[in-house]
């Protein structure tokens, strides 16, 4: 067993049914581009929550052993691939594998829909980030890095994340080898470095889950795909059924680039919905950490110049976006109450007035003569806001220190 094998950080209890199931799925996850599909009702969500990203973990291990974690990690990984390093070759074979359900041309309508709805797109984090915190493990990971918690660099982290989301609207750039695809591969490296950093710190309860597990990665497919379209519509935007499926398809592809196994990514929008419902219902378990991080989203958003709204309205927006109808896949769950977000009727009325006004504007935007123009203008606005938010310092996607220890050494 090498020093970079994640198993070195685990205990070795007697083999159980779960241990055996985890081993089977880990082997599947270690197979580049594997396409093994199951009915959503029989997928082993529990075991997938204990599997990380063995292909990327092996590559990061090789980079560490060869002292190549400094500088441009992506370029260093490509250099290893060219030198015949098996771990690098297997990793890129996986990241470049296009599943049978992936159709880049079918992604274009969703990208155009998002471009003409910049306000709903930019407010997506108000719901998207807290939605991820329903998973106690995700909340713990976010808390361990400190970047999105009180005292962290919320604004920088926000705009770095937004850069990846906006980049996904460049469909051609999202093809294997494209610049936007590369962005998401770099994020996959980042997630793996954080996972391994958490394991090295030996403060994680591996009986509960793996940090940034396969399940947590695949769960983002709904959060940043169909749910983000719901947020766009909340802010007055419109999306046809074709555009919704198209946008969801892009996010299935992003989850695949990020290392999520095809078994927990639907071949169709309906199949994905069933998988997403199963995943989120399994993961659900808000904690005090979830509440703290959600307050940090509200406080951090209220502190940003780009969102010229008082804190009360940010809080009301987050509460409204986390309602059961908006989330769709958590029936019977009262997320705002579980997250301790206060009910503020006056602020919610103000938000409804704002979204009603935006609805009127969007009725003009969707007219055929305006669609193409508003897509271009919307994309320029988004890119301008991103540059300003990042202060012309591009996103780096470097590993975040965990427990005071750097993840890139």
C-alpha positions, 0 to 999 in steps of 0.5 A: 500500500503506497502512502497516497492510497486513501485506504491508509487513512481508514480503519480495518474493521472486520469485513461487512456487507457494506465493506464489500459493497464499497469495495465493489463500487470503488473498483467500478469508480476506478475503471475509466469511463465505466458505463454500468447503469441500474434502476434508480430504485436499486442503486446503492446510495449508501455505498456510493457515499463511502467512495471517493475518486480513486482515479484522481486520488491515484494521480494526485498521489503520483504528482506528490511522490514526484514532487510535482504539486507546485506550479500548474498541476494540470500541465504537470498531470498532462506531462505525466500522461505523455511520459507514460504514467499509468495513473495519469493515462487512466485519469485522463481516459476517464475525464475525456470519456464521453458517455453514450447519453452525452450530446453536446449539440443538445446542450446549446438551448440550455446555454442560450436560456441561461445567457438571457437570464443573468439575474436568475443565474447570478442569484443561483448561489443563494439557493445552490450553496445552502442546498448542498448543506443538507448533506452534513458531510458537505457542510463539514467539508465546507466548514473545514476549509473555512473559505465559505464560513464566517471570517473566510474569503467568501467573495473570492470563493463565490466568484471562483465558483461562478466562473466554472458555472458561467464557463459551462455556457460555452458548449464547444469549450466544454468538449474534452480538451476544451478550455472550459472542460479543463476548468472543471478538471482543475476543480476535480483536482481541487476537490480531490486535494481537499478530500485527501487533506481531510483524510490526512488530518485524521478528523473524519468519521469514515463510518459515516461517509467519505469526504466529497464522496461520489454521492455528494458529487453526483448530487450537485447534478440536480442542484446546479442543473434543474434546481438552478432553472427553478431559480431562474424562473423564480426571478422572472425568467422563462425556460421551455421544456427543451431548454430545461432538459438541455441545461440539466444535460450539461450538468450531468456532463459536468458531474461526469467530468468531476468524477461522478460515476455513470451509475449515479448519472441518469441517461435521461432527464427523468432517470436523473430526477429519480436518482437525484431524489434517491441521493438527496433523501439519503443525504438529508441531515442538516446540522448546526454546521449547515445553519452556520454556513447558510447564515454565512451565505446570507451575510457574505451575499449582503456584504458584496457590492454586486448584490445591492440588497439589505441583509433581510432581503438576502435572507428572505430570498434564501428562505424562499428558494429553499421551499419544498416546491422549489427544491422538488425532490425533498417532499415533506422536508421543511429546509428553511426551518431546519436551517433556522432561517427566520420567516420575515413576511415584509421582506418576502413581500418585497422579494415577490414585488421584485420578482414580479417586476422582473417577470414583466421584463422577461416577457419582452426578453423572450420575444423572438426578435429580442432573444439573440440580442439579450443572450449576447448582452446577458453574457457580456453582463455576466462576464463583466460582473465576474471580472469585477468580482475576481478583480481581474485575478483569474480563478486558480482552483488551488487546494485549500488548507485543511486543519492548518495543513496545505493540500497541495504538498 
